Amino acid sequence: MRCRNCRRRRRAEDIQNVVYEIGRREPFLDPVKKGKDGRPGVSLDWFNMLYQVLLGQEKGPRFGSFVAVYGVPNAVAMIDGALARSAIVRDARLRYPRAN
């Protein structure tokens, strides 16, 4: 019996592993948690930050599954847009600091 969604599930798992590996760095490294491979885990703050920046909420679907369904090019465009907006806000704050 063939699994119709096996390729999509595998792709989602691969994407999830990449996102997890990226998050496995300071400040998101969680030495108390352990990953499936026994290495230090990733803080939920990493995923909360991703969802907050990209979707405007702290919780969401499993990120690898989201990207697999939404499409890698669309997800990359969403990330690029979020980074561009962040850079615009940062630059505006540097140019026009609020008077305290």
N, C-alpha and C positions, 0 to 999 in steps of 0.2 A: 504494500500500500504506500503510495506516494503522499508526501505532505505538501500541500499546495503552498503553504506559507513558510516552509522550512528556510528557503533562501532569504526571505524578508526577516525572519526571526534571527537567522545567523548574522545577517548584515546589522540588524539592530544590536545584537550582542557585541559584534566587533566595534561598532560606534561607541557603545556604552563603555567598553574596555578602554578605548582611546581617551574618552572624556574622563574616566576614572583615573587613568594614568597621568593625565595633565593635572588633575586635582591633587595628585599624590605628591605635593610640594608644599613648602611653607607658604603661606600660613594655614593651609588647609589640611596638612598632614595630621593624622590623628593616631599617635603611637599606641593609644589604648585599644582602639579598634584594630581588628586584623582583617585583611583582605582574604579572598578565597585562596590566594597563594601563600598565605601566612605572613606576608609583608605588612607593614603598617597601613592602616586604612585611611579613608578620606572622611573628613568632617562633613556633616550634612550642610554646614555653612557654604561649602563649595557649590553644591547643587542649588541651595536656596538663592545664592548670589546669581547663578546662571539664570534661574527662572525670574528673579526680580528684574534683572537687566533686560532680558529678552521678552518676557511676557507680562511684566508688571505685577507679578505675584510670587510668593515664596514657595509655593508647592506646584507641582505639575506631574505630568506623566513621566515614566522612566525616560530619561533624556535620549538614550540611544533609540528607543522605539519612536519617540517623537520625531527625531531627525530622519529615521528610516521612512516614516510615513510622509512627513512634510517634504522630504527630498533634501539631499545634501546641498545642491546649489541654492535652494530657497533658504535653508538654515544658515549657510555661509553669508548670503545677502542680508539676512536678519541680524547676524552677528556684526557684519560690517556696518550696517546702519546704526546699531546700538553703539558701536565704538566711535563712529563719526559724531553722533549726537553727544556722546560723553566728551569728546575732544572739543566740540563747540562750546559746551557748557564750561569746561575747564578753562578754555581760552578766554571766555567772557568774564569768568570770575577773576582771572589774572589781570585782565585789562581794566576791569571796573570793580575793584574791591569795595565792599560795603564799608561805609564809615562806621566805626564802633564808638 
